[in-house]
Amino acid sequence: MQNTAVWINRGDYRQTRVVKTEVEPLADGQARVEVEKFALTANNVTYAASGDLFGYWRFYPTGEDPWGAVTVWGIARVLESATDSIVEGERIYGFFPMSRYVTLDPGNVAEGGFDDVAAHRQSLPALYNHYARLGADSSEVVSLEDARCLYFPLFITGFVIADLLSDNDWYGARQILIGSASSKTGFSTAAFLRAAGFGGRIVGLTAEANIDFCEELGFYDHVQPYAETMSVQSEPAVFVDMSGNAEGRSRLHQHLQENMKRSIVVGATHWNDFGASLSPQNLPGTPPEVFFAPAQIEKRDGEWGSGVMMKRGYEASAALALSLTDTLAVEYHNGPNALIALWGQMLDNKISGRSGLMLSLSEHFQ
């Protein structure tokens, strides 16, 4: 049996490689899954851009520098199992590489899911090592499985951002500015900020072409193009940046000066600027900081109980996804060539915020 995977050059994301290898026999305790489908979003570009910082390249090491396996959220079916705790034929949801087949090391197995306990993953965030067993899900969640891959990781990030700001009394801000406002993480953050009780202005910053879409969503009090950043009201603000555009962030800091109460770098739709986002910058106001969702989740697990934060995030994400059924459109694509072409479009920011891309390297994908 031959596996097909797509690797990305860690030093030049535009360079891709289709890799075909023979699948090795399972060791005792392992399970082999076929990835039926996975989502491709701007989040995956962020995983690549921040892969060295947060360890995303280490989940599925290729062993061949400079090539890396970009991580994606998807659904897989168990093909073979060398452990009594995992059943052949069952379906799971979780963190995978862009690959047809994946070998996992299940541990901590429960009715609702299990962890991959491979030695090389134990120092990585537990959030990404967990796999949900779909047989334990409610029928409502099962009916949202594409949305679960496409939107839930992004929406939950927005939910955690809103919780972080609420947890810190909005850092004294009277306005929250969201860069890359058409992104799913961006507009979900806006939705959850309002739901969390923020009473100030929520302003979306986006490209001119995305203004109508952002206004149609109804989550922003005001939407304006990046070119008009200097017209943002000069009052205490938090900037939540999904774009990773260092130059744009600098202009906003210079404009707001000490009114920039928090500057949070979340995403990297401008992925080639992400390195500059991590470099020390002598900017007015609070210095930019990189957001890492597992840190706030772990804090809430300690305060609310393990898993409560994620449960609330899933419920909120499901409700938001259902409310956007008529706004967002899901597209289905198959094969490495389609994946590589769409990856290039994602790097060029040519994927509409209205689109959700589901892909597969499986021949059985419909």
C-alpha positions in Angstrom: 0.0 0.0 0.0 1.4 3.4 -1.0 1.0 6.6 0.8 0.7 10.0 -0.8 1.7 13.2 1.1 2.3 16.8 0.2 5.3 18.5 1.9 6.2 22.2 2.0 9.6 23.8 2.0 9.9 25.4 5.4 12.1 28.1 4.0 10.0 28.9 0.9 6.3 27.9 1.3 5.7 28.2 -2.5 7.9 25.1 -3.0 5.9 21.9 -2.6 6.7 18.3 -3.0 4.5 15.3 -3.6 5.9 12.3 -1.7 4.9 8.7 -2.3 6.1 6.0 0.1 5.3 2.4 0.9 3.4 2.1 4.2 5.2 0.2 6.9 3.6 -2.5 9.0 2.1 -1.4 12.3 3.9 -1.9 15.6 1.9 -3.2 18.6 -0.4 -0.6 20.0 -0.5 1.5 16.8 -3.4 2.3 14.5 -3.4 3.3 10.8 -6.0 5.8 9.6 -6.9 7.0 6.1 -7.5 10.8 6.2 -10.9 11.1 4.4 -10.9 14.9 4.2 -9.3 17.9 5.7 -9.8 21.7 5.7 -7.4 24.1 4.1 -7.6 27.6 5.6 -5.4 30.6 6.4 -4.9 28.9 9.7 -2.7 26.3 8.0 -0.5 29.1 6.6 -0.2 30.4 10.2 0.8 26.9 11.4 3.6 27.0 8.8 4.7 30.6 9.6 4.8 29.9 13.4 5.8 26.3 13.1 9.2 26.7 14.6 8.0 29.0 17.4 5.1 26.7 18.5 6.3 23.3 17.3 3.8 22.7 14.6 6.5 21.2 12.3 7.3 18.6 15.0 3.9 16.8 15.0 4.7 14.9 11.8 8.4 15.3 11.2 9.5 14.4 7.7 13.1 13.7 8.5 14.2 15.5 5.4 15.1 19.1 5.8 14.0 21.6 4.6 10.7 19.8 4.0 7.9 19.9 6.5 4.4 18.5 6.9 1.9 21.3 7.3 -0.8 20.4 9.9 -4.5 20.4 9.1 -7.8 19.6 10.9 -9.6 16.7 9.3 -11.6 13.4 9.6 -10.1 10.0 9.2 -11.2 6.4 9.2 -9.3 3.6 11.0 -8.0 1.1 8.5 -5.9 -1.1 10.7 -5.5 -1.4 14.4 -2.9 -3.2 16.4 -4.6 -2.3 19.7 -7.8 -3.7 21.2 -8.9 -0.2 22.3 -9.3 1.2 18.7 -11.8 -0.4 16.3 -11.2 -0.7 12.6 -13.8 1.3 10.7 -14.4 3.9 13.3 -14.0 7.6 12.4 -12.0 10.2 14.2 -11.5 14.0 14.1 -8.2 15.7 14.8 -4.8 17.1 13.8 -3.2 15.4 10.7 -0.6 16.1 8.0 -1.5 16.7 4.4 -1.4 13.0 3.7 -3.6 10.0 2.7 -2.5 7.6 5.5 -1.3 8.4 9.0 0.0 6.1 11.8 -1.0 7.0 15.3 0.0 5.8 18.8 -3.3 5.8 20.7 -3.2 6.2 24.5 -5.4 7.4 27.2 -8.3 5.9 25.3 -11.8 6.8 26.4 -15.3 6.5 24.9 -15.0 10.1 23.5 -11.5 10.0 22.2 -7.8 9.3 22.7 -4.4 10.9 22.6 -1.5 10.2 20.4 1.2 9.3 22.9 4.1 9.0 20.4 7.3 10.0 22.3 8.1 12.9 20.0 4.7 14.5 20.6 4.7 14.5 24.4 6.3 18.0 24.8 3.8 19.5 22.3 0.5 21.1 23.4 -2.0 18.5 24.5 -4.8 20.2 22.5 -3.3 19.0 19.3 -2.6 15.5 20.4 -6.2 14.6 21.1 -8.5 12.8 18.6 -12.3 12.7 19.0 -14.1 9.5 18.2 -17.0 10.5 16.1 -19.1 7.5 17.2 -19.5 9.2 20.6 -20.8 12.5 19.1 -24.3 13.8 19.1 -26.2 13.7 15.7 -26.0 17.5 15.6 -22.2 17.5 15.8 -22.0 14.7 13.2 -24.1 16.8 10.8 -21.5 19.6 11.1 -18.4 17.5 10.4 -17.2 19.7 7.5 -17.8 22.8 9.6 -15.9 21.2 12.4 -12.9 20.9 10.2 -13.2 24.2 8.5 -14.5 26.6 11.1 -14.3 25.2 14.6 -10.5 25.6 15.0 -10.8 29.2 13.7 -13.9 30.0 15.6 -12.6 28.5 18.8 -9.5 30.7 18.4 -11.8 33.7 18.2 -13.7 32.4 21.2 -10.5 32.2 23.2 -9.3 35.6 22.1 -12.6 37.1 23.3 -12.3 35.3 26.6 -8.7 36.5 27.1 -9.8 40.1 26.5 -12.8 39.8 28.7 -10.7 38.1 31.4 -8.5 41.2 31.4 -11.3 43.8 31.5 -10.6 44.5 27.8 -7.3 46.0 28.8 -9.1 49.3 29.3 -9.9 49.6 25.6 -12.9 51.4 24.2 -12.4 50.0 20.8 -11.1 46.7 19.5 -9.5 46.7 16.0 -9.4 43.4 14.0 -6.9 43.1 11.2 -7.8 40.7 8.3 -11.5 41.2 9.3 -12.8 38.9 6.5 -10.9 36.0 7.9 -12.9 33.4 9.8 -10.8 33.9 12.9 -11.3 37.6 12.5 -15.1 37.8 12.2 -15.7 35.0 14.8 -13.6 37.1 17.2 -15.9 40.1 16.5 -19.0 37.9 17.1 -17.7 36.5 20.3 -16.5 39.8 21.7 -20.0 41.2 21.5 -21.4 38.0 23.0 -18.9 38.3 25.8 -20.2 41.8 26.7 -17.8 44.2 25.1 -19.6 47.5 24.9 -17.1 49.5 22.8 -16.6 49.7 19.1 -15.5 46.7 17.1 -13.7 47.9 13.9 -12.7 45.6 11.1 -9.7 46.4 8.9 -9.6 44.6 5.6 -8.8 44.9 1.9 -11.1 47.1 -0.2 -12.5 44.0 -2.0 -13.7 42.4 1.3 -15.6 45.4 2.7 -19.0 44.4 1.5 -18.6 40.8 2.8 -17.5 42.1 6.2 -20.4 44.5 6.5 -22.8 41.8 5.4 -21.7 39.7 8.3 -23.0 42.3 10.8 -20.4 41.6 13.4 -18.5 44.9 13.1 -19.6 48.4 14.1 -17.4 49.8 11.3 -15.4 48.3 8.5 -12.6 50.2 6.7 -9.9 49.5 4.3 -6.2 49.2 5.3 -5.5 52.4 3.3 -7.6 54.4 5.9 -5.9 52.9 9.0 -4.8 56.4 10.0 -8.4 57.5 10.3 -9.0 55.1 13.2 -10.3 57.0 16.3 -7.5 57.9 18.7 -8.9 56.3 21.8 -7.8 53.4 24.0 -7.6 50.3 21.7 -6.7 46.6 21.5 -5.5 45.5 18.1 -6.1 41.9 17.2 -4.1 41.2 14.1 -4.9 38.1 11.9 -2.8 39.4 9.1 0.7 39.5 10.5 1.4 42.6 8.4 4.3 44.2 10.3 4.2 47.5 8.3 0.5 48.0 8.8 0.8 47.2 12.5 3.6 49.8 12.8 1.5 52.5 11.2 -1.4 51.8 13.6 1.0 51.9 16.6 2.4 55.2 15.4 -1.1 56.6 14.9 -2.5 55.5 18.3 0.6 56.0 20.3 -0.1 55.3 24.0 -3.7 54.5 23.2 -2.5 51.1 21.9 -3.2 49.2 25.1 -2.6 45.7 23.6 -1.3 44.5 20.3 -1.9 40.8 19.7 -0.5 38.9 16.7 -2.8 36.0 16.0 -2.5 35.0 12.3 -0.3 35.3 9.3 -2.4 36.0 6.2 0.6 38.2 5.3 2.8 35.1 6.1 6.0 36.6 4.6 5.9 39.4 7.2 5.4 37.0 10.2 9.1 36.9 11.0 9.1 40.7 11.4 6.2 40.3 13.8 8.4 38.4 16.1 11.4 40.8 16.0 11.7 43.4 18.7 10.1 46.6 17.5 10.4 50.0 19.1 6.8 51.0 18.7 4.6 53.4 20.7 2.2 51.8 23.1 2.3 48.2 24.3 4.8 46.0 22.3 3.2 43.4 20.0 2.8 39.9 21.5 2.1 36.6 19.7 -1.2 34.9 20.8 -1.1 31.3 21.8 -4.6 29.8 22.4 -3.5 26.8 24.6 -2.1 29.1 27.3 -5.6 30.7 27.9 -7.3 27.3 27.6 -5.0 25.8 30.2 -5.6 28.8 32.5 -9.4 28.3 32.2 -9.0 24.5 32.7 -7.4 25.3 36.1 -10.2 27.7 37.0 -13.3 26.0 35.5 -12.3 22.4 35.3 -10.6 20.4 32.6 -12.3 20.5 29.2 -14.9 23.2 30.2 -13.4 25.9 28.1 -13.2 23.7 25.0 -16.8 22.5 25.5 -18.0 26.1 25.6 -15.9 26.9 22.6 -17.4 24.0 20.6 -20.9 25.0 21.5 -20.4 28.6 20.5 -18.6 27.6 17.3 -21.5 25.2 16.3 -24.0 28.0 16.9 -22.0 30.5 14.9 -21.5 28.0 12.0 -25.2 27.2 11.9 -26.0 30.9 11.7 -23.7 31.3 8.7 -25.0 28.4 6.7 -26.4 30.7 4.0 -23.3 33.0 4.0 -20.4 30.5 3.7 -20.0 28.0 0.9 -18.1 24.8 1.1 -16.0 23.5 -1.9 -14.6 20.0 -2.3 -11.4 19.2 -4.1 -9.4 16.0 -4.5 -5.8 15.1 -5.2 -2.3 16.6 -4.7 -2.4 18.9 -7.7 -5.6 20.5 -6.5 -4.1 20.9 -3.0 -0.9 22.5 -4.3 -2.8 24.9 -6.5 -5.1 26.0 -3.7 -2.2 26.3 -1.3 -0.7 28.8 -3.7 -3.9 30.7 -3.8 -4.0 30.7 0.0 -0.5 32.2 0.1 -1.6 34.9 -2.3 -4.7 35.7 -0.3 -6.9 34.9 -3.2 -9.4 32.7 -1.3 -12.6 34.5 -0.5 -13.7 34.7 3.1 -17.0 33.2 1.9 -15.3 30.0 0.8 -14.5 26.9 2.8 -12.1 24.5 1.2 -12.3 20.7 1.9 -9.6 18.5 0.4 -8.6 14.9 0.3 -5.7 12.8 -1.0 -7.9 9.7 -0.8 -9.3 8.1 -4.0 -12.6 7.5 -2.2 -13.3 11.1 -1.5 -16.7 12.3 -2.9 
